[in-house]
Amino acid sequence: MSESHITEADERAILDAIDKWLEQKVAPVAMQLEHDDEYPAELVQDMIDLGLFGALVDPEYGGLGLSATTYSRIVARISEEWMSLTGVFNSHLMMCIVVQKFGTQKQKDYWLPKFAAGELRGCLGLTEPDAGTDLQGIRTTAQRVGDNYVVNGSKTWITNVVNGHCLALLVKTDPDANPRYKGMSMLITPKIDPETRAPLPGVQAGRKLPKLGYKGVDTGEIAFDGYECDAEMGLIGGEEGQGFFMATGGLEIGRINVAARGVGVARRALKEAVRYSQERKTMGKPICEHQAIQTKLGEMATKVRASELLVEDAARLYDRGERVDMEAGMAKFFASETALEVATEAMRIHGAYGYSKEFVVERLYRDAPLMCIGEGSNEIQRIIIAKQLIARNKI
């Protein structure tokens, strides 16, 4: 990623515009859209107009060229109001980052302006029914036939795949490679013709998956059956065997994003708990004056602040072009666990009202577990952190 030229004043203006949009457009409808599990088409158009689909794309391709630091602050803010919205553009931006970091110049010139403008919105197609965290276990194949790749296989739990237009698709171009990762490649696979927008044969978006939380944004399935992908414009980087490294490279910003979502959810849960604890009275005084509630709030506030700092740390290292798998893993692990803990405590502080769909803490409580699972489970994050810790401190 190139260095961001956004000044502090620019960042302040961007964040102010986001705050205004959240207050005026998102807050009034988020609760209803969430409960109806309705795709937020108007809000998605707003995000296109705000430039969020090109947030991390270099300005030369029509993007905003934001730093990961500014981007993570945007994600945290939006997640405070309605976390689902961040999934629509984050999945898309992970696809953008893969093309921007690894694509040929011709691929960048063609795809990135369309991505940045929101003209083509997409996602990262990694997970399969039998392969999630173990990416090397995927079975989707792409066989070179003349100037095309013929793709067969299916993906699942892909955010933005139903309403999106294309995928950065992880495939096996050499299923017999040993080690397995050497046989993996990444293709840009549009569902529609980028010029005519006519549906392309051989690809079919499946059902939208029902979920506990993370409503509104679609998470679904997609199947490829004899789908033909142009090799020159589709094979990212123009070289087979590099897909595994592209996928893991895209996950770094994805994990910073998930950590920032955790910060937003936890921050909102803390705010709701602090407010309610001053309104609710028991035994003749507000419950915030009871020591049991005070100890909860004190621990919640400390962990929320620690999460914010871990995200800032990972984002700044990413902006400097340094390796951040350990730092992004730390931020993702701690911030997501904090979101789950703080949302749970906020619900308990609210008592029965926390269990009601009329209060926002119920939604926060349902959204929080996703961050502990998405972009690599926290069990895996612990292992990544430990391995990097040892690797960086060899004796």
N, C-alpha and C positions, 0 to 999 in steps of 0.2 A: 504494500500500500504506500502511495506517495505521501509526502508530508502535507498535513493540512495547513491551509493558509487562512483558516477562519480565525479572526481576532476575538478577543474577549467580548468586545462590543457586538460582533456578529453573533457569537454564541448566546449572549444575553437576549438579543432580538429574536433569535430562533426559539429559545426557550419561552420567551414571553408570548410568542405567537402560538406555541403549543399549549401553554397554560390557558390562553384565551379561548382557543378551540375546544379544549377539554371542558372548560366551564360552560361555554355557550352551546356546544353541539353534542358533546359526548355524555356529560353528566345527566342531561334530561332524558336520554333514551337508553342508556347502558343497561339499566335494570330490566327493562322490558325486553330488549333484544336478547339479553342473557337468558331470561326465563323462557322465551319463545325459541331459543336456539336458532335465531334468524341471522343469515349472513348480512353484515352491515354495509350494504352496497353504497349508500350515500356517504358513510364515514370513510370507506375505502377511496371514494372519489376525492374526498377532502384530503386524504393522506397523499394522493397523487398530486393534488394542487400544492400541498405543502412541501413537496419534493422528497418525501420520505422514502420512496422507492429508489431514489438515487442518492440516499444519504451518504453512503460510503463509496460511491462511484466517483472517480476523478472528474474534475470540472471539464477537462478536454473532451469527455464523452457525454457531457450534459448533466453530470451529477453535482451534488453539493460538496463532495470531497471532505466530509466531516471527519474529525478525529474519532477514534474509538471512545475517547473520554467524553466528548460531547454527545456522541451517539448513545452511550450507556446512560447518560443523564436524561436523555429524551425517553428512552425505554422505561426507566424507573418512574418518570412522571406519568407516562401513559398507563403504566401498570397500576399505579395508585388509583386511577379512575376505572379502567377496564382492561385487565391484562390480556384478554383475547386479541385485542387489536394489534398488539406487538407481534403476534405470530404471523399476521398477514404480510408484514413487510420484512420481518427478520428472515423467514424462510426464503423469501425472494432475494434478500441481500446476500445470503450465504451462496446462492447461485451466482450472483454478480461477482462476489469476491473470488470465486474459483476461476471465472473467466478472466477477471482483471489481473490476477496473480499468475495464471498459468497459460492463458490463451495465446494463440498467435496474434500478430498485429491485425491481420485481416479479420479474425474472429472478434477481436475487441472493437474494431471499427464498425463491424456490422451489428453485433449483439448489444453492446453496452449502451448506445444511445436509446435503443428501444426499451431496454430494461430500466434505464434511469428515468425515462419519461412515463413509465408505468404503462406503456403501450403493450408490452408483453410482460406479464407478471408470472413468476414461477416459483420454484422450490428446489430443494436438494433431495433427490430420490435415492436413499440409501437402504432403509429398512425393508426387509422381506418377511414373509410369514415364519421362516425358519432361521432368520439372521437379523439380529438387532445390534447388540454391542459387538458381536463377532462379525465385523464387516467382511472378513475374508471368507465367510461361509455363504455369501450370496450365490444365487443360482442363475440370475438373469444373464443371458449371453448376447454377444454381438459378434456376428460372423462377417468378415469382410467379403463382399461380393462385388467385384468391379470397383466402382466409385462410391459404393454405399456400404453401410453396415446394416445387416438384417438382425433386428432385435427381437428376442423372445424371452418372456418371463413376467414376473409381477412384483409390485411393491405394495407395502401397506404402512399404515400409520404415517402417511405423508401429509404434512400440513400444507394447505393451499392447493392441493392437487385437483380438487373438484372445480373450483372457480378460477384456478390459475391456467396459464396457457402453455407452459413448457417446464421441463425439468433439466437439471444437471444430474444425469443418470449414471450411477455407478454400475458397471457391467463387467462380465468376464469376457475378455477378448481371447484369452488363452486358458480355458478351464483346466488344462493339465499342467499348468506352470507349477514349479516347485522352487522356492516357497510360493504359496498361493498368491501373495500380494503382488507378485511380479506379473501375474496374468490379468490384472484389473486395470480398467480404463474408465474415463469419464466422457460421456457424450452429452451434447445439448440436443434434447429431443422435444421439439414443439408438438403440441397436440393439434395446432392449427397452422396453416400456411402463413408465415409472417407477413406476406405481402397481401394476399387475397383474404386472409382470415377464414378460409374454408377449412372444415375439419379434415384432418389427414387420416388415411386408412391405416389399420393395423394397431391402433391405440384406442383404448376405451377406459375412461374414468369409471371406477366402480362406485360402490355405495359410500355415503358419508357415515363414518363410524360414530355410534352413540358414545358419549363420554360423561364421566362424573362432573367434570368442570370444563374450563377452557371452551365455553360454548360460543356460538356465533361463527367463529372461524371454522372452516371445514378441515377435518382431518379424515383422509379417506384412502381408498385403494386405487390402483391403476394396473392395467394389464397390457402387455405388448405381444402381438401375435403376427409375426412376419412384417413388423414395422420397419420401414426403410429410412435410414438416416444418412444424409450426405456426409461423406468422410471428411472432406476438406473443411466444411463449416461446422461439422458436428463433433469430431474427435478433438477435444480440448487439448491444446498444445501441439497437436499434429503428430503425437508419438504415443504408441500403445505402451501399457505397463506402468503408467504414472498415476492411475486413478486413485489408488489407496492413499498416496501422499496428498493428492488434491483434496480428497474427502476429509482427511484428518486436519489439513490446513484450514479448511472452511469451518471445521468444528471449533477452532479456537475462538473466533468471533461469536460463534453460536453459544459457546459456554459463557462468554462474557455477557451476552444478551440474556441468557437464562438467569445468571447471577443478578443482573440489573432488574429483571422481572421480580426476582425474589426480594430485592430491596424495596421495590415499589409496593408489593403486596404486604410485606412486613411493616413498612412505614404507614400504610393506610390502616392496617389492623391496629397498630399502636395508637394512631390518632383517634380512631373510633373508641378504643378502650379508655384512653385518657378522658375523652369527652364524656362518655357514658358514666365513667366512675365518679364524675363530679355531679352528674344529674341524679343518679340513682341513690336513694337514701335507705339505710337500714339501721335500726336501733338508734334512731334520732340523729343520724349524721350521714353525709355522703360516704359512699363506700370507699372512696379514695383516701379517707382518713383511717380506714382499718389497716392494720399492719399487714395482714395477709394479702391485701390487694397491692399495697405499696411495694412489697417484695417482688410481686409479679411484674409490676410496671418498671421497677428499677432494672430487673434483669432483661426485660424485653427491650427497653431503651438502649441498654448497653450493647446488646447483640445486634440491634438494628444499625447502630453507629459503626460497629466493627464490620458489618457486612458492607456498608457504604465504602469504607476505607479499603477493604479487600478488592472491591470492584474497581475503585479508582486506581489502585496499584496495578492490577492486571491490565487495565485499559491503557495506562501510561506506558507500560512496557511494550504493549502491542504497537502503540503509536511510534515508539522508537525503533521498531523493527526487530525487537529481540524475541527470542523463543519464550513463549508464555504458557506452555502446556501445564507446568506446575502451578503457576500463579492463577491461570484461568480455572484450573481444577480446584484450587483452594477457594477461590471466590465463589464458584458454582456450588461446591459442596457446602460451605458454611452459610452462604446467603439463602440457599434453598432450604436447608434444615432450619434456619432461623425463621424463614417465612412460614413453614409448617408449624413450628413451635409457637410463634407469636400469634398466628391466626387462631390456633387452638386455644391459647390463653385468652385472647380477645373474646372468643365465643363463650368461654366459661365465665369471664367477667360480666358478660351480658346476660348470663343465665338463660332462661327460656327464650328471651328475645333473640339471643344469638343463634337459636335454632330456627328462627322464623325467616321466611323468604322476604319479609318486608324490611329486613335489615341487611346492610351490605356485608357484615361479617360472615354471614352464611355463605356468600359467594366466595369470599376470600378463603374460607375454610375448605371449600371444594377445589379452588384453583391451586392452592399451595402444593399439594402432593405432586402435581405434574413436574414441578421444577426439580424434585428429587429423583425423577426418572428420566426426563427428557435430556437430550444431548449427552447421553452417557450416564448411567445410574451412579448414584453416590458411592455405591460399593466399588465401582470401577474407578471413580475419582480418587478414592483413598489409595488405591494401588498405584495409579499414575503419579500421585504426589510422592509416595514412598520411593518409587523407582527413580524419579527425578532427583529426589533428595539424596539418594545414595550416589547416583551418577555425578552429581555436582560436588560431592564431598568424598571422593575416592581417597583412600589412605594407601 
